[in-house]
Amino acid sequence: MKRFNYFIFVTLFFFLVGSLTISADPVADRFISAANDQYSIGEYAKAYEYINRVLDLSRSGTLSDNAAVLAEMIYYSYIGELRKQGDSDSLQIAKVWLKDFPVIESSRIKTLVAAFETDIEKKTQATNQIATTVVTSDTAAIEKILDAQAAKDEAAREAQKASELEARKHDTEMLQTFKSVMELSTQQNESMNKTILVTVLVIGGILVVVFVIVLIGVSISSKNAKKQQEQFAATLQMVAQMSRIPSERLMLDGVTDVYGDSHLRLVNGTVTGVNGLPEPEVDEKEMQVIREFALRCEQIGNEIDVMTGRKNNSKNISEMVYKISMELGIKKNIAMLYFCAAMVYDIGFLGLNKDLLQAEQLSEEEKYSIRSHVKPEEGCFDFIPEKYRNIFTQAAATHHENMDGSGYPGGLKGEDIPLISRMIHVVESFVSLISRRNYRAIFDKESAIQELKNHPELYDEQIVAVLDSIV
């Protein structure tokens, strides 16, 4: 479900980016549209106000080509109107805008501004001449000046009309160019929209494929876990089947001696006993006892895995120990007891702090505390019948002993270490090497086996060889 929500979020994100890309500055677009409308109906003063809003918004960015073309047309018409009105004050304001935005000051605007300023200068000179003539009371001179001025004004008006006709022609051409640019811009936007849509669809398709692959992976993993659980349950059911086949019955009277004076020995890959062990009959009552403590071992193994953060560790190790036992020729009744003991060999961890067990770095004192798990609390194996209990206590206490005597807690060497403990030590190290750990990389199975073979001072070489043959 989390991956599905992530897919929706990514898709919405790309749609949002696409919508923002299509219209980078909608406010400027509205002012451009308003300026164009006012210009089209001849309202040059209003068009001038709107286009100045656009210019002001572009101070922190770049003025678009469309806005620059429209601004040039509006300024030319507006200054021409100012010239007709003789509004020199508004001209000065327009010149400030032109100075701030030289990109819109075309040659024809420069010519128009120069002509306007010439008009202003001429009027100023005429006014000064009139004033001088009034002072000298030269009426004839005044009339002469006025006639000359009138002639000049008429000529100027004729020139202005011609200029306006030319300007209108130019404006028509510029407006057509502007419309063409706007149409091209619209086409580009539509093309960009299509490109963004295709991109979003492609990315969405990729995410859907990834999502489906993840679902398939989860399904396969779930099936594997179910299969593993079924195999584990099948192994437990072997206990119930032992009473049906005489050759597989538990040797109840001999189990007590497994780690006593007549303990099992591993010689040239074969398990032998110092003394022969009898095979008495197993009644249904005894079988029920075995079933009960086997299921209890499974439950405790799960509790240990939760405490240590090692998922399915007890099941993985117990199954490998059982397979190794069978390869070594150990009878199934003993192999089943080894199987159960391998599920609960770390029972001492249940008496420690969970945070301590899952910490990434430990002090020397904390390491010493963790080592104390090989001395579990007294009575922790009371649910195991006394005749079998010695196997479980030895597995819990000696699974960290090394072949050269460098292990703990007793510094046992070689065959002085119980066979069940030597098997657990090899299998536990193998599972650790091929499992994910925060402090090192994961080994593949071949590399993990080789790592065990490289340390015969720690691990029983014959057990390592058997493990190599079954993995």
LINSULVEN-V190539 format. One record per helix or strand of 2 or more residues. SS is the DSSP state (~ for helix, > for strand). FROM is the first residue (numbers start at 0). TO is the last residue. Records with the same first field share a line. If there is no record, write none. Layout:
BEGIN
SS=FROM-TO  FROM-TO
END
This chain:
BEGIN
~=1-21  25-39  43-59  64-84  87-99  101-103  106-135  138-243  245-247  251-254  283-307  312-326  331-343  346-350  353-356  363-373  385-397  413-415  418-433  444-452  460-469
>=263-266  269-272
END
